[in-house]
Amino acid sequence: MIVRFKRPDSSIAWGWQTQQGIQDLCSADDSLPTSTRELILRWSEFESRIVPLIKKLGPTEERLELLCPLDVPGKILCIGLNYRDHALETDAPIPEEPIVFNKASTSLCGPNDPIEIPSSSSQVDFEAELVVVVGQRLKGATEEQAKRAIFGYTAGNDVSARDWQKGKPGKQWFLGKSFDTFAPIGPAIALASSIPDPRKLRIESRLNGQTMQNSTTAELIFKPEMLLSYISQVLTIEPGDLLFTGTPAGVGVARSPQVFLKPGDCIEVQIEMIGTISNRCVGL
């Protein structure tokens, strides 16, 4: 799995994460790009050099700080009501077509970064999501073309200010989803080739250690390649773009009583075969 990190000398690079630790591939081959965005763009060029390095190198002994896997965010595309169990808990009909919205690129942050709770919202919610990392340009793509264009997957939290998303005049979905820090992802990018079936993954969220969401991606209504194909009929999807694929049941707004994030809370999202992001909430 690909991770991006800061070294003790404050330099930033990416490497490969194994069960034994992180291999600093950029230190082993200075011809590799230090940008994960550039790596994605030029993956076909570097893949043949990376595989031997992974087999040869051991984990670094340096203490590394994990960062957001993407250094230059592209578009952040999102899908609403894409889990059957979540649609049922909100008493919404099962969508016949994907419900598409987006988040601002400035909402992106890393796997351990703080989530800023704005003073203008009292209903900040959590949404555990499987996130697709796009590796190839798509325009008017078939599902098969879209599937081949998936670079990898990561874990994400589609943090949402519900009182903005649903309570403001006109329902401000974009603004309610786009506060700074409202899109933490990580801790790594699992290559698509390492995930045999993205619809057979356990997905969970935990608030201060208590399980809130506990489901599987088998509940997805629309599979990732269908979503990418659908969106690409309208706009061009580019390498480095992200697709948040939806959230399962258990979100705070659907609970009785409702549960919202507050300063001091710790919200975790864990996805099987990818890992866990853990974000502390701070007040503004």
C-alpha positions, 0 to 999 in steps of 0.5 A: 500500500502507498503511504505519504509521510514526513521524515524527521528532517521534515522532507516529504515523500511516499513509500510502501507500507507492509505489515512490518513497517514502511519502506522509504522507496524515494530514499532508495531511488532518487529518480522516483517522484516525491509527489504521489499525484505525479506517481499516479500520473506516471504509474505505468512508467515507474511500476517496473522499478517499484516492484523490485524495490519493494521486494528488496528493501526492509522497513525504515527505522525512522519515525515517520508522520503519516500524511494525506496520501494525496499531496495535490487534491483533484476533484472530490466527487461523492455519492449519496444514499449508496448503501441499502442499509443507510437508505432504509435508516433514513426512510428514503427510497432506494435510488434508481440512479446515483445521487452525485455531489462534491466537496471542495478540494480544500476539505481534504486532510490526512488520516490523523489530522484534526477535524475542525468543528466550526462555530457556525454548525451544531450538527457535524456528522460522520460518514465512513466511506470507501474512497476510489482513487482514479488513475486514468482520464475518463470521459464517456467511459464504459464500466469496463474502462472505468474499472481499469482506470481505478488506481486504488482505494483508501478510507475516508470520512465524509464529514457533514454539517447537517444543519447547513446541508439540510437546514439552510435555504435551498439545502446547502449540500456543497457548503455543508460538506466542504468546511476545511478538514471535512474530508480526511482520507488514508492511511494508505492507498491500496492498489486496485490489484490488491483488492480482489472485490471492493464490494466485500470489505468490512467498513466501520466507524467508531466514536470515542471507541464506540462502534457507530457504523458496522457494515460491509461494502456488499450493501453498495447499491452502485458499484465503483466502476458504474459510478465512474462511468455514470459521472464521466458521461457528464464531466471529465474525470482525471488522474488523482480525482477521488470518489467517495462511494457512500456511507452505510447505516449508523450515521449520527443524524439518523440515530435517536437521539441524534449524535453529532461530533463535538470538540474533544471527540475522536472519530475513527473509520476502518476499512478491511484491507486498507486500514484506519484513520483516526481524527480528533475533533477541535473547536474553532 
